[in-house]
Amino acid sequence: MTLKAVFFGSIGSFSETSRLQLESFNESMKINQINEIWDEKEYIEYLKISGGINRLKSILSRKMDENILQKVHYDKTKIFQQKILKSRSLIRPGFELLCEELLANNVLLGIASTTSLQTIENILLGLKSIEISDFNFIAHSETVNKQKPDPQVYKICLEELNVQESESVAFEDTTSSLNSVLSAGIKGIAIPGNLSLNQDFSKAHIRLNEFSEIDFKGLQELF
């Protein structure tokens, strides 16, 4: 079997943004007069829940109604995007080099995220050696109606790129998102971020710390 497509899942699989997101949640809750501050230790646990709105619902739903939660998430997203644009490139080391090698070997590239398209595009503005247009398909929050660990986003990606599960691999940075990959029948590679290092990635086909630990040949050997 030949490797035909590589998917990068949650934005954390190709960028390091977790601490910026934590800051954004706390600033949004302060703006909305919610007496709650999350510390890093708490947020490490909250990262086991996929999707920012799902984190808020899981943790704060007993304290406030849906409309307030949606407002907090809206403000958090706006603050987060501003922080992304003010930051230097958040792209993880080695990501672009791997993408370059995959493109040179005619492997399709996809992003299987359920984050807003604007957030994804803002992060990808930090690319230097490749371009957004090098990705054959970018899934985002408007692409799906189910959050990870549901496999819907990956099934849509497979259909859009016209590839089989057995012809693709996907990188994810959290256990919940990895379960989305595996439920879709795709080989899953764990590449945890700074705040998800201690999650259980025992079901991953490979666990990496950096993109420099894998190349096209290494991915092809999975098949």
Secondary structure, 3 states (H helix, E strand, C coil): CCCCEEEECCHHHCECCHHHHHHHHHHHHHHCCCCCCCCHHHHHHHCCCCCHHHHHHHHHCCCCCHHHHHHHHHHHHHHHHHHHHHCCCCECCCHHHHHHHHHHCCCEEEEECCCCHHHHHHHHCCCCCCCHHHCCEEECCCCCCCCCCCCHHHHHHHHHHCCCHHHEEEEECCHHHHHHHHHCCCEEEECCCCCCCCCCCCCCCEECCCHHHCCHHHHHCCC
